[in-house]
Amino acid sequence: MFHDEALSKGDVEVFSLIVQPKTKSCHGWVCGEPEEFIIILELPPVTDVPSEVKLGTAYQIKKARAK
């Protein structure tokens, strides 16, 4: 949500990681046009889905401003 408006609608998938020593899971989703896959490791301070989506959104904004 940003200014009470949903930035994205869709599913966030949870993936269990077997050989990653720092975390046991990550979350991923698709957004934008053209579609872009966002994958965020669950590492502090990112500890839940809302904080992961915020990080992914911040990345997209930073990427768009760099163009």
C-alpha positions as CSV (number, residue, x, y, z in Angstrom):
1,M,0.0,0.0,0.0
2,F,1.2,3.5,-0.8
3,H,-1.0,6.5,0.0
4,D,-3.8,4.0,0.7
5,E,-3.6,2.5,-2.8
6,A,-2.4,-1.0,-3.6
7,L,0.8,-0.9,-5.6
8,S,0.5,-4.4,-6.7
9,K,-2.1,-7.2,-6.6
10,G,-1.2,-10.8,-6.7
11,D,0.4,-13.7,-4.9
12,V,3.6,-13.8,-3.0
13,E,5.2,-17.3,-3.3
14,V,7.2,-18.7,-0.4
15,F,10.2,-20.9,-1.3
16,S,12.1,-23.1,1.2
17,L,15.9,-23.0,0.7
18,I,18.0,-26.1,1.4
19,V,21.6,-25.0,0.8
20,Q,21.5,-21.3,1.8
21,P,23.4,-21.1,5.1
22,K,22.0,-17.6,6.1
23,T,18.3,-18.2,5.7
24,K,15.8,-20.9,5.2
25,S,13.3,-19.1,2.9
26,C,12.7,-16.5,0.4
27,H,9.7,-14.9,-1.2
28,G,9.0,-14.1,-4.8
29,W,6.4,-12.4,-7.0
30,V,5.9,-11.0,-10.5
31,C,5.1,-7.4,-11.2
32,G,5.3,-4.6,-13.8
33,E,5.1,-4.4,-17.5
34,P,7.1,-6.1,-18.9
35,E,6.9,-8.7,-16.1
36,E,9.8,-8.7,-13.7
37,F,10.5,-11.4,-11.1
38,I,11.4,-10.1,-7.7
39,I,13.0,-12.5,-5.2
40,I,13.9,-11.4,-1.7
41,L,15.8,-13.5,0.9
42,E,14.3,-13.5,4.4
43,L,17.2,-11.9,6.2
44,P,17.0,-9.2,8.9
45,P,15.7,-6.6,8.9
46,V,13.4,-8.3,6.3
47,T,11.5,-10.8,8.4
48,D,8.0,-11.0,6.9
49,V,6.1,-10.6,3.7
50,P,5.1,-6.9,4.2
51,S,8.8,-5.9,4.8
52,E,9.9,-7.9,1.7
53,V,7.3,-6.3,-0.5
54,K,8.4,-2.9,0.7
55,L,12.1,-3.7,-0.1
56,G,11.1,-5.0,-3.6
57,T,9.0,-1.9,-4.2
58,A,11.9,0.4,-3.1
59,Y,14.2,-1.5,-5.5
60,Q,11.7,-1.0,-8.4
61,I,11.5,2.8,-7.7
62,K,15.2,3.2,-7.5
63,K,15.7,1.2,-10.7
64,A,13.0,3.4,-12.5
65,R,14.7,6.6,-11.3
66,A,18.1,5.5,-12.6
67,K,16.8,5.3,-16.2
